[in-house]
Amino acid sequence: MARIILLPGRWLIVKTNPELTWTDTTLRVRYAETDQMGVVYYANFLVWFEIGRTDFCRQHGFAYRDMEEQDGLYIMVAESRCRYKAPARYDDDILVRTCLKEVRRRVLVFDYEVYRQASDELLAEGETVHVITDRDGHPRALPEKYRDLFAAGPKHPGLGTRG
């Protein structure tokens, strides 16, 4: 569980447990994601972050598409960072771990870790910063229903798999 702390002009989700809640998404590296030497092209890690983030939302009880259609809100990427530790290769089974590190009124910060499952080797770690916007790109506050879903923790673990 987590608790929400209101600060002047913003709020944060603070975990009562010092460990962040991570969700797991598994995938297998496709040939199309690699270069001529069978090594994953670096930008694909950012795609995997997006897959992890989408699954994170699903595992917390909502689909990102529903946020767009029902609330007219979007989670726009404002910053991304990835630190590569080791190469991923064609046909590797990969684990993408995702957590919501910080929640502010209009900003979400996600952390990611990408592992090769066979060896449990850390391949990359990263972060994305997002601004909640409306259809016109204007910043908006994250509705309370989503804050509550994030604070409650994962409801549907194990949904994140892509073969």
C-alpha positions as CSV (number, residue, x, y, z in Angstrom):
1,M,0.0,0.0,0.0
2,A,0.9,3.6,-0.4
3,R,-0.2,6.9,1.0
4,I,-0.7,10.2,-0.8
5,I,0.9,13.3,0.7
6,L,-0.5,16.7,-0.3
7,L,2.1,19.5,-0.6
8,P,1.5,23.1,-1.6
9,G,0.6,23.0,-5.3
10,R,1.3,19.2,-5.7
11,W,1.0,15.8,-4.2
12,L,3.2,12.8,-4.1
13,I,2.6,9.1,-3.6
14,V,4.8,7.9,-0.8
15,K,5.2,4.1,-0.4
16,T,4.8,3.0,3.2
17,N,7.2,0.2,2.2
18,P,10.7,1.6,1.3
19,E,10.7,-0.8,-1.7
20,L,8.9,0.5,-4.8
21,T,6.2,-1.7,-6.4
22,W,7.6,-3.1,-9.7
23,T,5.6,-4.9,-12.4
24,D,7.1,-7.4,-14.7
25,T,6.7,-7.8,-18.5
26,T,8.3,-10.6,-20.4
27,L,9.2,-10.6,-24.1
28,R,11.4,-12.3,-26.6
29,V,13.8,-10.3,-28.8
30,R,12.5,-10.5,-32.4
31,Y,14.9,-10.6,-35.3
32,A,13.5,-7.2,-36.5
33,E,14.7,-5.6,-33.3
34,T,18.3,-6.5,-34.0
35,D,21.1,-5.2,-36.2
36,Q,23.2,-7.2,-38.6
37,M,25.2,-8.8,-35.7
38,G,22.1,-9.9,-33.9
39,V,22.4,-7.2,-31.2
40,V,19.3,-5.2,-30.2
41,Y,19.2,-1.7,-31.7
42,Y,19.5,0.7,-28.8
43,A,16.3,2.6,-29.5
44,N,14.3,-0.6,-29.0
45,F,14.9,-0.4,-25.2
46,L,12.8,2.8,-25.2
47,V,10.0,0.8,-27.0
48,W,10.3,-1.9,-24.3
49,F,10.0,0.9,-21.7
50,E,6.7,1.8,-23.3
51,I,5.5,-1.8,-23.3
52,G,6.4,-2.0,-19.6
53,R,4.6,1.3,-18.8
54,T,1.5,0.2,-20.7
55,D,1.5,-3.1,-18.8
56,F,2.1,-1.3,-15.5
57,C,-1.1,0.7,-16.1
58,R,-3.0,-2.5,-17.0
59,Q,-1.7,-4.3,-13.9
60,H,-2.9,-1.3,-11.8
61,G,-6.5,-1.7,-13.2
62,F,-6.8,0.5,-16.3
63,A,-5.9,0.7,-19.9
64,Y,-4.1,3.7,-21.2
65,R,-6.5,3.8,-24.1
66,D,-9.4,4.2,-21.7
67,M,-7.6,7.3,-20.2
68,E,-7.5,8.7,-23.7
69,E,-11.0,7.9,-24.7
70,Q,-12.9,8.4,-21.4
71,D,-10.9,11.3,-20.0
72,G,-9.3,12.9,-23.0
73,L,-5.9,12.7,-21.3
74,Y,-2.5,11.7,-22.5
75,I,0.7,10.7,-20.8
76,M,3.2,12.6,-23.0
77,V,6.9,11.8,-22.7
78,A,8.9,14.9,-21.7
79,E,12.3,13.2,-20.9
80,S,13.8,9.7,-21.4
81,R,17.0,8.2,-20.2
82,C,18.6,4.8,-20.7
83,R,21.9,3.5,-19.4
84,Y,23.0,0.4,-21.3
85,K,24.9,-2.3,-19.3
86,A,25.1,-5.2,-21.7
87,P,23.7,-6.1,-25.1
88,A,20.5,-8.0,-25.7
89,R,20.5,-10.4,-28.6
90,Y,18.2,-12.0,-31.0
91,D,15.8,-14.6,-29.3
92,D,16.8,-13.6,-25.7
93,D,14.0,-13.8,-23.3
94,I,13.8,-10.4,-21.7
95,L,12.2,-9.2,-18.5
96,V,11.2,-5.5,-18.3
97,R,10.6,-4.3,-14.7
98,T,8.6,-1.0,-14.3
99,C,7.8,1.1,-11.3
100,L,6.2,4.5,-10.8
101,K,8.9,6.4,-8.9
102,E,7.2,9.7,-8.5
103,V,3.7,11.2,-8.9
104,R,3.1,14.9,-8.9
105,R,-0.1,16.8,-9.9
106,R,0.7,16.8,-13.6
107,V,3.9,14.7,-13.8
108,L,4.7,10.9,-13.6
109,V,8.2,9.5,-13.4
110,F,8.7,5.8,-14.2
111,D,11.8,3.7,-13.6
112,Y,12.8,0.7,-15.7
113,E,15.2,-2.3,-15.5
114,V,15.7,-4.7,-18.4
115,Y,17.1,-8.2,-17.6
116,R,18.1,-11.2,-19.7
117,Q,16.0,-13.9,-18.0
118,A,18.4,-16.8,-18.6
119,S,21.2,-15.2,-16.6
120,D,19.4,-12.5,-14.6
121,E,21.9,-10.1,-16.1
122,L,20.9,-6.4,-16.0
123,L,21.0,-5.1,-19.6
124,A,19.7,-1.6,-19.1
125,E,18.1,0.8,-16.7
126,G,16.2,3.9,-17.4
127,E,13.7,6.6,-16.5
128,T,10.9,8.4,-18.3
129,V,9.3,11.7,-17.2
130,H,5.7,12.3,-18.4
131,V,3.4,15.2,-18.4
132,I,-0.4,14.6,-18.3
133,T,-2.0,16.7,-21.1
134,D,-5.4,17.1,-22.7
135,R,-6.1,16.5,-26.4
136,D,-4.6,19.9,-27.3
137,G,-1.4,19.3,-25.4
138,H,-2.2,21.5,-22.4
139,P,-1.0,20.2,-19.0
140,R,-3.7,18.8,-16.8
141,A,-3.9,17.3,-13.4
142,L,-4.0,13.5,-13.1
143,P,-7.5,12.5,-12.0
144,E,-7.9,11.1,-8.5
145,K,-9.2,7.8,-9.8
146,Y,-5.8,7.1,-11.4
147,R,-3.9,8.3,-8.3
148,D,-6.0,5.9,-6.3
149,L,-5.3,3.0,-8.7
150,F,-1.5,3.7,-8.6
151,A,-1.5,4.0,-4.8
152,A,-3.4,0.7,-4.4
153,G,-0.8,-1.3,-6.2
154,P,-1.0,-4.0,-8.9
155,K,-4.3,-5.7,-9.2
156,H,-3.6,-7.9,-12.2
157,P,0.0,-9.1,-12.0
158,G,1.3,-11.3,-14.7
159,L,-0.6,-9.6,-17.6
160,G,2.5,-8.4,-19.3
161,T,3.8,-10.9,-21.8
162,R,4.7,-10.6,-25.4
163,G,6.1,-13.5,-27.3
